Amino acid sequence: MPVVEGEEPKKSKRSVRERADAIKPFVCKNLIAVIEDPADLKNIGTVIRNVNALGAEKVYIVDPRKGLPDDWQDMREKPSLSKTSVSAVKWSFVKRFDSTDDCFDHLEKNNFRSMVTSPHVKGQVNIILHEGDYTEYAKLAVWFGNEKRGISDRAVERSDACVSIPMFGMIESLNLGTSSGIVLYEVCKQRREYQSKYRKRDKRGKRTMPLPTVMGREEGET
Ligand SMILES: C[S@@+](CC[C@H](N)C(=O)[O-])C[C@H]1O[C@@H](n2cnc3c(N)ncnc32)[C@H](O)[C@@H]1O
Protein backbone atom coordinates (compact mmCIF):
# COMPACT_ATOMS: atom_id res chain seq x y z
CA MET A 1 0.00 0.00 0.00
CA PRO A 2 1.53 3.42 -0.89
CA VAL A 3 2.42 5.60 2.08
CA VAL A 4 1.37 9.25 1.82
CA GLU A 5 3.61 11.84 3.50
CA GLY A 6 1.99 12.89 6.77
CA GLU A 7 -0.01 9.69 7.08
CA GLU A 8 1.06 6.66 9.04
CA PRO A 9 0.78 3.29 7.26
CA LYS A 10 -2.12 1.21 8.65
CA LYS A 11 -1.04 -1.46 11.16
CA SER A 12 -2.99 -4.42 12.50
CA LYS A 13 -4.35 -4.14 16.08
CA ARG A 14 -1.89 -6.81 17.19
CA SER A 15 1.16 -5.08 15.77
CA VAL A 16 0.02 -1.78 17.31
CA ARG A 17 -0.23 -3.46 20.73
CA GLU A 18 3.14 -5.16 20.27
CA ARG A 19 4.75 -1.86 19.35
CA ALA A 20 3.11 -0.10 22.32
CA ASP A 21 4.58 -2.75 24.65
CA ALA A 22 8.01 -2.69 22.98
CA ILE A 23 8.47 1.07 23.34
CA LYS A 24 7.52 1.21 27.04
CA PRO A 25 11.04 0.69 28.46
CA PHE A 26 12.41 3.42 26.19
CA VAL A 27 10.01 6.16 27.31
CA CYS A 28 11.77 8.80 29.44
CA LYS A 29 10.00 8.79 32.77
CA ASN A 30 8.94 12.08 34.30
CA LEU A 31 9.87 14.20 31.30
CA ILE A 32 7.22 16.67 30.14
CA ALA A 33 7.34 19.09 27.21
CA VAL A 34 5.37 22.28 27.83
CA ILE A 35 4.23 24.57 25.02
CA GLU A 36 3.39 28.05 26.23
CA ASP A 37 0.58 29.77 24.36
CA PRO A 38 1.17 28.25 20.91
CA ALA A 39 -0.75 30.02 18.13
CA ASP A 40 -0.51 27.47 15.33
CA LEU A 41 -2.19 24.08 15.52
CA LYS A 42 0.40 22.62 13.14
CA ASN A 43 3.15 23.47 15.61
CA ILE A 44 1.20 21.86 18.45
CA GLY A 45 0.85 18.73 16.30
CA THR A 46 4.56 18.74 15.52
CA VAL A 47 5.55 19.03 19.19
CA ILE A 48 3.20 16.16 20.13
CA ARG A 49 4.68 14.11 17.29
CA ASN A 50 8.24 14.87 18.49
CA VAL A 51 7.36 14.00 22.09
CA ASN A 52 5.92 10.69 20.99
CA ALA A 53 8.66 9.82 18.51
CA LEU A 54 11.57 10.77 20.75
CA GLY A 55 10.12 9.14 23.87
CA ALA A 56 9.24 11.97 26.26
CA GLU A 57 6.34 11.18 28.57
CA LYS A 58 3.71 13.92 28.24
CA VAL A 59 2.80 17.25 26.69
CA TYR A 60 1.36 20.18 28.65
CA ILE A 61 -0.10 23.12 26.76
CA VAL A 62 -0.64 26.57 28.23
CA ASP A 63 -3.71 27.61 26.27
CA PRO A 64 -5.01 30.98 27.50
CA ARG A 65 -7.11 31.42 24.33
CA LYS A 66 -8.99 28.23 25.29
CA GLY A 67 -8.62 26.80 21.80
CA LEU A 68 -8.23 23.19 22.95
CA PRO A 69 -10.61 20.80 24.69
CA ASP A 70 -10.03 20.30 28.44
CA ASP A 71 -10.01 16.56 28.24
CA TRP A 72 -7.36 14.41 26.55
CA GLN A 73 -10.05 12.03 25.26
CA ASP A 74 -11.65 14.96 23.42
CA MET A 75 -8.26 16.07 22.08
CA ARG A 76 -7.62 12.57 20.76
CA GLU A 77 -10.86 12.81 18.82
CA LYS A 78 -10.16 16.30 17.45
CA PRO A 79 -9.44 15.58 13.76
CA SER A 80 -7.19 18.62 13.24
CA LEU A 81 -4.93 17.64 16.15
CA SER A 82 -4.90 14.00 15.19
CA LYS A 83 -3.97 14.95 11.62
CA THR A 84 -1.22 17.45 12.47
CA SER A 85 0.34 15.08 15.00
CA VAL A 86 -0.08 12.08 12.63
CA SER A 87 -2.11 10.41 15.41
CA ALA A 88 0.61 10.88 18.05
CA VAL A 89 -2.04 12.63 20.19
CA LYS A 90 -3.72 9.22 20.56
CA TRP A 91 -0.60 7.82 22.21
CA SER A 92 0.98 10.71 24.11
CA PHE A 93 -0.92 12.21 27.04
CA VAL A 94 -1.74 15.91 26.55
CA LYS A 95 -3.07 18.26 29.25
CA ARG A 96 -4.09 21.89 28.84
CA PHE A 97 -3.84 24.77 31.33
CA ASP A 98 -5.45 28.21 31.33
CA SER A 99 -2.28 30.06 32.32
CA THR A 100 1.48 29.82 32.77
CA ASP A 101 1.07 30.08 36.55
CA ASP A 102 -1.55 27.31 36.64
CA CYS A 103 0.85 25.04 34.77
CA PHE A 104 3.79 25.88 37.07
CA ASP A 105 1.60 25.38 40.16
CA HIS A 106 0.62 21.93 38.94
CA LEU A 107 4.21 21.01 38.01
CA GLU A 108 5.67 22.24 41.30
CA LYS A 109 2.97 20.49 43.33
CA ASN A 110 4.17 17.30 41.65
CA ASN A 111 7.86 18.08 42.30
CA PHE A 112 8.78 18.92 38.72
CA ARG A 113 11.61 21.38 37.99
CA SER A 114 11.43 23.47 34.83
CA MET A 115 13.83 24.63 32.15
CA VAL A 116 12.77 27.08 29.46
CA THR A 117 14.17 27.27 25.94
CA SER A 118 15.01 30.40 24.00
CA PRO A 119 17.38 31.58 21.27
CA HIS A 120 18.16 34.50 23.62
CA VAL A 121 19.95 34.80 26.94
CA LYS A 122 17.20 34.80 29.62
CA GLY A 123 17.24 34.65 33.42
CA GLN A 124 20.14 33.76 35.70
CA VAL A 125 21.36 30.44 34.31
CA ASN A 126 21.92 29.98 30.58
CA ILE A 127 22.92 26.67 29.05
CA ILE A 128 24.04 25.74 25.54
CA LEU A 129 22.00 22.65 24.65
CA HIS A 130 24.84 20.13 24.25
CA GLU A 131 26.67 21.35 27.38
CA GLY A 132 23.71 20.77 29.74
CA ASP A 133 23.04 17.85 32.08
CA TYR A 134 19.35 16.95 31.83
CA THR A 135 19.50 14.02 34.24
CA GLU A 136 20.04 16.08 37.37
CA TYR A 137 16.34 16.50 38.16
CA ALA A 138 14.22 13.39 38.71
CA LYS A 139 11.21 15.22 37.26
CA LEU A 140 11.81 17.71 34.48
CA ALA A 141 9.55 19.96 32.38
CA VAL A 142 11.07 21.61 29.29
CA TRP A 143 9.22 24.73 28.14
CA PHE A 144 8.87 26.05 24.57
CA GLY A 145 7.56 29.54 23.85
CA ASN A 146 5.08 31.25 21.57
CA GLU A 147 5.97 31.52 17.88
CA LYS A 148 6.24 35.32 17.90
CA ARG A 149 6.83 36.40 21.49
CA GLY A 150 8.94 33.44 22.62
CA ILE A 151 8.93 32.27 26.21
CA SER A 152 7.30 34.64 28.74
CA ASP A 153 9.17 36.49 31.49
CA ARG A 154 6.97 34.71 34.02
CA ALA A 155 8.08 31.29 32.77
CA VAL A 156 11.73 32.38 32.89
CA GLU A 157 11.21 33.64 36.46
CA ARG A 158 9.79 30.31 37.68
CA SER A 159 12.40 28.13 35.90
CA ASP A 160 15.84 26.91 36.91
CA ALA A 161 17.61 27.56 33.61
CA CYS A 162 17.27 28.64 30.00
CA VAL A 163 18.54 26.33 27.25
CA SER A 164 19.64 27.53 23.80
CA ILE A 165 20.37 25.67 20.61
CA PRO A 166 23.44 27.38 19.16
CA MET A 167 22.67 29.03 15.81
CA PHE A 168 25.03 30.20 13.07
CA GLY A 169 22.76 31.89 10.53
CA MET A 170 21.32 35.34 9.94
CA ILE A 171 17.89 34.56 11.36
CA GLU A 172 16.85 35.17 14.99
CA SER A 173 15.37 31.79 15.87
CA LEU A 174 14.38 28.29 14.82
CA ASN A 175 10.72 27.47 14.54
CA LEU A 176 8.83 25.93 17.44
CA GLY A 177 8.44 22.45 15.96
CA THR A 178 12.07 22.22 14.86
CA SER A 179 13.50 23.49 18.14
CA SER A 180 11.34 21.08 20.18
CA GLY A 181 12.73 18.21 18.10
CA ILE A 182 16.35 19.26 18.59
CA VAL A 183 16.06 19.98 22.32
CA LEU A 184 14.00 16.87 23.13
CA TYR A 185 16.41 14.68 21.17
CA GLU A 186 19.30 15.72 23.46
CA VAL A 187 17.26 15.64 26.68
CA CYS A 188 15.68 12.24 25.90
CA LYS A 189 19.02 10.76 24.81
CA GLN A 190 20.63 11.72 28.14
CA ARG A 191 17.71 10.61 30.30
CA ARG A 192 17.36 7.29 28.41
CA GLU A 193 21.07 6.59 28.93
CA TYR A 194 20.61 7.35 32.63
CA GLN A 195 17.55 5.06 32.91
CA SER A 196 19.47 2.30 31.16
CA LYS A 197 22.18 2.37 33.86
CA TYR A 198 20.32 3.27 37.06
CA ARG A 199 16.97 2.33 38.53
CA LYS A 200 16.82 5.27 40.95
CA ARG A 201 17.82 8.90 41.19
CA ASP A 202 21.28 10.14 42.21
CA LYS A 203 23.00 7.24 40.44
CA ARG A 204 21.49 4.72 42.88
CA GLY A 205 20.31 1.23 41.94
CA LYS A 206 22.96 0.55 39.29
CA ARG A 207 21.86 -2.19 36.90
CA THR A 208 24.25 -5.11 36.43
CA MET A 209 23.38 -5.13 32.71
CA PRO A 210 22.52 -1.72 31.17
CA LEU A 211 19.21 -1.70 29.27
CA PRO A 212 19.44 -1.02 25.52
CA THR A 213 19.13 2.65 24.58
CA VAL A 214 18.29 2.03 20.93
CA MET A 215 15.31 0.01 19.67
CA GLY A 216 15.94 -2.77 17.20
CA ARG A 217 14.51 -1.89 13.80
CA GLU A 218 11.68 -4.10 12.63
CA GLU A 219 12.41 -6.48 9.81
CA GLY A 220 11.37 -5.07 6.47
CA GLU A 221 11.52 -1.48 7.72
CA THR A 222 13.37 0.86 5.42
C1 LIG B 1 9.93 30.95 16.79
S1 LIG B 1 10.63 30.85 18.38
C2 LIG B 1 10.19 32.37 19.12
C3 LIG B 1 11.01 33.52 18.63
C4 LIG B 1 10.81 34.74 19.47
N1 LIG B 1 10.93 35.94 18.69
C5 LIG B 1 11.74 34.80 20.67
O1 LIG B 1 12.15 35.88 21.04
O2 LIG B 1 12.04 33.76 21.27
C6 LIG B 1 9.52 29.77 19.22
C7 LIG B 1 10.17 28.95 20.32
O3 LIG B 1 11.08 28.01 19.77
C8 LIG B 1 12.15 27.79 20.68
N2 LIG B 1 13.41 28.19 20.03
C9 LIG B 1 13.59 28.76 18.84
N3 LIG B 1 14.88 28.92 18.55
C10 LIG B 1 15.57 28.42 19.60
C11 LIG B 1 16.96 28.28 19.92
N4 LIG B 1 17.91 28.67 19.11
N5 LIG B 1 17.27 27.73 21.10
C12 LIG B 1 16.33 27.30 21.98
N6 LIG B 1 15.01 27.39 21.72
C13 LIG B 1 14.64 27.94 20.56
C14 LIG B 1 11.85 28.62 21.92
O4 LIG B 1 11.12 27.85 22.84
C15 LIG B 1 10.98 29.72 21.34
O5 LIG B 1 10.18 30.33 22.31
The ligand as an ORCA input file, in Angstrom:
! r2SCAN-3c Opt
* xyz 0 1
  C       9.931     30.946     16.792
  S      10.627     30.852     18.380
  C      10.195     32.370     19.120
  C      11.009     33.519     18.625
  C      10.807     34.745     19.472
  N      10.934     35.941     18.686
  C      11.744     34.800     20.672
  O      12.149     35.878     21.039
  O      12.038     33.762     21.269
  C       9.516     29.766     19.219
  C      10.172     28.955     20.317
  O      11.084     28.011     19.766
  C      12.152     27.793     20.684
  N      13.413     28.191     20.035
  C      13.592     28.756     18.841
  N      14.878     28.916     18.550
  C      15.573     28.422     19.598
  C      16.957     28.281     19.924
  N      17.910     28.672     19.106
  N      17.266     27.727     21.102
  C      16.332     27.301     21.976
  N      15.010     27.394     21.716
  C      14.636     27.944     20.559
  C      11.845     28.623     21.922
  O      11.116     27.848     22.839
  C      10.985     29.723     21.342
  O      10.184     30.332     22.309
*
